Amino acid sequence: MIEIRELVKNFGKREVLRKVSFSAGAGEPITLLGPNGAGKTTLMRIICGYMTPDAGSVRICGMSYEHNRVDILRKIGYMPENTPLYQEMTVFEYLRFVAKVFQLTEKEFAVGVQETTDGLGLGSVIGQKIKTLSKGYCRRTGIAAALLHRPLLAVLDEPTEGLDPNQKIAVRRFLKDYAKDHMVLISTHLLEEAETLKSHVLLLADGQIRLDAPVARLRECSADGTLADAFARLTVGASGNEKEVPICG
């Protein structure tokens, strides 16, 4: 269970997160939506312990970073938007490197490699150097690394960016299945991704949550039945051009 309470984060005079609160558990993917500058990446970094909030609290599986930092980090798999990959390593070598970081046994490593490479379609490139891979394969390698140790919480920033339509289908299927027994939080600009995953939506605008509900509720917030219209209505004013941002109850 993730429990976020009254998170505040400022960069100078700019309020990036303004008392953000939500809770989530396993069973369905959580899709973090919002315009550029809404605070999505900052929120993910705070959840993963890479950044400290100015106020508020983060609890994962009942633990806080103040008292259980190492235990929490062992339970998290994080893939940032710009995934750091060692170009001279093969996919297999990179995954073995990640396994050593998490101190996996040989059996755990073998199971993790089998599950992630099969689920993400990496079998054909497992022996290739990362520098020779396409953007789509690099992205999937990053996902595999984040999920190799079967974390209770997977936090993935734009996981399907750069993938072709067939690859997106495979990755979404894999993540949806993984979310049945784990917590999965993904950030995306693709509205259809939230619907395809049948996810729970957290929509951020101007550092505040404008919607915390199943994706079906997002569509209900539109005037024409489209996700794009609902997104536009809920994020009006995020650039400061409007006085007020509507919240879809």
TITITI-245766 format. One record per residue (C-alpha): residue in one letter; x, y, z; residue number from 1. Coordinates in Angstrom, 1 decimal. Layout:
REM residues N
A|X|Y|Z|NUM
...
REM end
This chain:
REM residues 249
M|0.0|0.0|0.0|1
I|1.2|3.5|-0.9|2
E|0.0|6.3|1.4|3
I|0.7|9.8|0.4|4
R|-0.4|12.6|2.7|5
E|-0.3|16.4|2.1|6
L|2.9|16.4|0.0|7
V|4.4|19.8|-0.6|8
K|7.4|20.5|-2.8|9
N|8.7|23.9|-3.9|10
F|11.5|24.9|-6.2|11
G|12.3|28.4|-5.1|12
K|9.0|30.4|-5.3|13
R|7.4|27.8|-7.6|14
E|4.9|25.4|-6.0|15
V|5.4|22.1|-7.7|16
L|3.3|19.9|-5.4|17
R|0.5|21.5|-3.4|18
K|-0.8|19.2|-0.6|19
V|-1.0|16.1|-2.8|20
S|-2.7|13.1|-1.1|21
F|-3.7|9.7|-2.3|22
S|-3.5|6.0|-1.4|23
A|-3.2|2.9|-3.7|24
G|-2.7|-0.8|-3.5|25
A|-2.2|-3.9|-5.7|26
G|-4.8|-5.1|-8.1|27
E|-4.9|-2.4|-10.8|28
P|-2.3|-0.2|-12.4|29
I|-2.2|3.5|-11.4|30
T|-1.8|5.9|-14.3|31
L|-0.4|9.3|-13.5|32
L|-1.6|11.9|-16.1|33
G|-1.1|15.6|-16.4|34
P|0.3|18.3|-18.6|35
N|4.0|19.2|-18.7|36
G|5.0|20.9|-15.5|37
A|2.2|19.4|-13.5|38
G|4.5|17.8|-11.0|39
K|4.3|14.1|-12.1|40
T|8.1|13.4|-12.2|41
T|8.6|15.3|-8.9|42
L|5.9|13.2|-7.3|43
M|7.5|9.9|-8.6|44
R|10.9|10.9|-7.4|45
I|9.6|11.6|-3.9|46
I|7.8|8.3|-3.8|47
C|11.0|6.5|-4.8|48
G|13.1|8.4|-2.2|49
Y|15.2|10.3|-4.7|50
M|13.8|13.6|-3.5|51
T|12.6|14.9|-0.1|52
P|9.3|16.8|0.2|53
D|9.1|20.1|2.0|54
A|6.1|18.9|3.9|55
G|3.9|15.8|4.1|56
S|4.6|12.1|4.3|57
V|5.2|9.0|2.2|58
R|4.5|5.6|3.6|59
I|5.0|2.4|1.6|60
C|3.8|-0.9|3.1|61
G|3.4|0.9|6.4|62
M|7.0|2.1|6.4|63
S|8.5|5.6|6.1|64
Y|11.8|6.8|4.6|65
E|12.8|8.4|7.9|66
H|12.9|5.0|9.6|67
N|13.0|2.3|7.0|68
R|14.8|3.7|3.9|69
V|16.8|0.6|2.9|70
D|13.8|-1.7|3.4|71
I|11.6|0.5|1.3|72
L|14.2|0.8|-1.5|73
R|14.4|-3.0|-1.7|74
K|10.7|-3.1|-2.4|75
I|10.7|-0.5|-5.2|76
G|11.6|-0.8|-8.9|77
Y|12.0|2.6|-10.6|78
M|12.5|3.4|-14.2|79
P|13.1|7.1|-14.9|80
E|12.1|8.7|-18.2|81
N|15.8|8.8|-19.3|82
T|16.8|5.3|-18.3|83
P|20.5|5.0|-17.5|84
L|21.8|2.0|-19.4|85
Y|25.5|0.9|-19.7|86
Q|26.0|0.9|-23.5|87
E|28.9|-1.5|-23.6|88
M|27.0|-4.2|-21.7|89
T|24.8|-6.8|-23.3|90
V|21.2|-7.0|-22.1|91
F|22.1|-10.1|-20.1|92
E|25.1|-8.5|-18.5|93
Y|23.2|-5.4|-17.6|94
L|20.4|-7.5|-15.9|95
R|23.1|-9.4|-14.0|96
F|24.6|-6.2|-12.8|97
V|21.2|-5.1|-11.5|98
A|20.7|-8.5|-9.9|99
K|23.9|-8.0|-8.0|100
V|22.8|-4.5|-6.8|101
F|19.7|-6.1|-5.3|102
Q|21.7|-9.1|-4.0|103
L|19.5|-11.7|-5.9|104
T|20.4|-15.3|-5.6|105
E|21.2|-17.2|-8.8|106
K|17.8|-18.8|-8.7|107
E|16.0|-15.4|-8.2|108
F|18.1|-14.0|-11.0|109
A|17.2|-16.8|-13.4|110
V|13.5|-16.6|-12.6|111
G|13.6|-12.8|-13.0|112
V|15.4|-12.9|-16.3|113
Q|13.0|-15.6|-17.6|114
E|9.9|-13.7|-16.6|115
T|10.9|-10.2|-17.8|116
T|12.5|-11.3|-21.1|117
D|9.6|-13.5|-22.0|118
G|7.0|-10.9|-21.0|119
L|8.7|-8.0|-22.7|120
G|10.0|-9.8|-25.8|121
L|13.7|-9.4|-25.1|122
G|14.7|-13.0|-25.8|123
S|16.0|-12.3|-29.3|124
V|18.4|-9.5|-28.1|125
I|19.5|-10.8|-24.7|126
G|23.1|-11.3|-26.0|127
Q|23.3|-7.9|-27.9|128
K|25.1|-4.9|-26.6|129
I|22.8|-2.2|-25.5|130
K|24.4|0.4|-27.8|131
T|23.1|-1.7|-30.8|132
L|19.5|-1.8|-29.7|133
S|16.6|0.3|-31.0|134
K|14.9|2.8|-28.7|135
G|12.0|0.4|-28.1|136
Y|14.4|-2.4|-27.0|137
C|16.3|0.0|-24.7|138
R|13.0|1.0|-23.2|139
R|12.0|-2.6|-22.6|140
T|15.4|-3.3|-21.1|141
G|14.9|-0.5|-18.6|142
I|11.5|-2.0|-17.6|143
A|13.1|-5.4|-17.2|144
A|15.7|-4.0|-15.0|145
A|13.2|-2.2|-12.8|146
L|11.1|-5.4|-12.4|147
L|13.9|-8.0|-12.2|148
H|13.7|-8.3|-8.4|149
R|9.9|-8.4|-8.5|150
P|9.4|-5.3|-6.5|151
L|6.2|-4.8|-4.5|152
L|6.0|-1.3|-6.1|153
A|7.0|-0.6|-9.7|154
V|7.3|3.1|-10.6|155
L|7.7|3.6|-14.4|156
D|8.1|7.0|-16.1|157
E|6.8|6.9|-19.7|158
P|7.3|3.1|-20.0|159
T|6.0|2.8|-23.6|160
E|7.7|5.9|-25.1|161
G|9.4|5.0|-28.4|162
L|7.6|1.6|-28.7|163
D|5.8|0.6|-31.9|164
P|2.1|-0.3|-31.6|165
N|2.8|-4.1|-31.3|166
Q|5.4|-3.5|-28.6|167
K|3.0|-1.2|-26.7|168
I|0.4|-4.0|-26.6|169
A|2.9|-6.5|-25.2|170
V|4.2|-4.2|-22.6|171
R|0.8|-3.0|-21.5|172
R|-0.3|-6.7|-21.2|173
F|2.7|-7.5|-19.1|174
L|2.2|-4.5|-16.8|175
K|-1.5|-5.2|-16.4|176
D|-0.7|-8.8|-15.4|177
Y|2.1|-7.7|-13.0|178
A|-0.3|-5.3|-11.3|179
K|-2.6|-8.1|-10.2|180
D|-0.3|-8.9|-7.3|181
H|1.9|-5.8|-7.1|182
M|1.5|-2.0|-7.1|183
V|2.3|-0.4|-10.4|184
L|2.4|3.4|-10.9|185
I|3.2|4.7|-14.4|186
S|3.4|8.2|-15.8|187
T|2.3|8.8|-19.4|188
H|1.1|11.4|-21.9|189
L|-0.9|8.7|-23.7|190
L|-4.5|8.9|-22.7|191
E|-5.4|5.7|-24.4|192
E|-2.8|3.9|-22.2|193
A|-4.8|4.6|-19.1|194
E|-7.9|3.1|-20.8|195
T|-6.1|0.1|-22.3|196
L|-4.7|-0.8|-18.9|197
K|-8.1|-0.3|-17.3|198
S|-6.2|1.7|-14.7|199
H|-7.0|4.0|-11.8|200
V|-6.2|7.5|-12.8|201
L|-4.4|10.2|-10.9|202
L|-4.7|13.4|-12.9|203
L|-2.3|16.2|-11.8|204
A|-2.7|19.9|-12.8|205
D|-0.8|22.8|-11.3|206
G|0.6|20.6|-8.6|207
Q|-2.8|19.3|-7.4|208
I|-4.8|16.2|-8.0|209
R|-7.8|17.0|-10.1|210
L|-9.1|13.4|-10.4|211
D|-8.5|10.3|-8.3|212
A|-10.8|7.6|-9.8|213
P|-11.1|4.7|-12.3|214
V|-10.4|5.7|-15.9|215
A|-14.1|5.4|-16.7|216
R|-14.7|8.3|-14.5|217
L|-12.3|10.4|-16.5|218
R|-14.4|9.9|-19.6|219
E|-17.5|10.9|-17.8|220
C|-15.9|14.3|-17.1|221
S|-15.9|15.1|-20.8|222
A|-18.6|16.9|-22.8|223
D|-18.2|14.7|-25.9|224
G|-17.3|11.4|-24.4|225
T|-13.6|11.6|-25.3|226
L|-10.6|11.3|-22.9|227
A|-9.0|14.3|-24.7|228
D|-11.9|16.6|-23.9|229
A|-11.9|15.4|-20.2|230
F|-8.2|16.0|-19.9|231
A|-8.5|19.5|-21.4|232
R|-11.4|20.4|-19.0|233
L|-9.6|19.1|-15.9|234
T|-6.3|20.8|-16.7|235
V|-7.6|24.2|-17.8|236
G|-5.6|26.9|-16.0|237
A|-2.6|24.7|-15.4|238
S|-0.5|27.2|-17.4|239
G|-1.9|30.1|-15.4|240
N|-4.1|31.4|-18.2|241
E|-7.3|30.8|-16.3|242
K|-8.3|31.8|-12.8|243
E|-9.7|28.5|-11.7|244
V|-9.1|24.8|-12.6|245
P|-12.3|22.7|-12.4|246
I|-12.3|19.5|-10.4|247
C|-14.3|16.6|-11.5|248
G|-16.1|15.2|-8.5|249
REM end
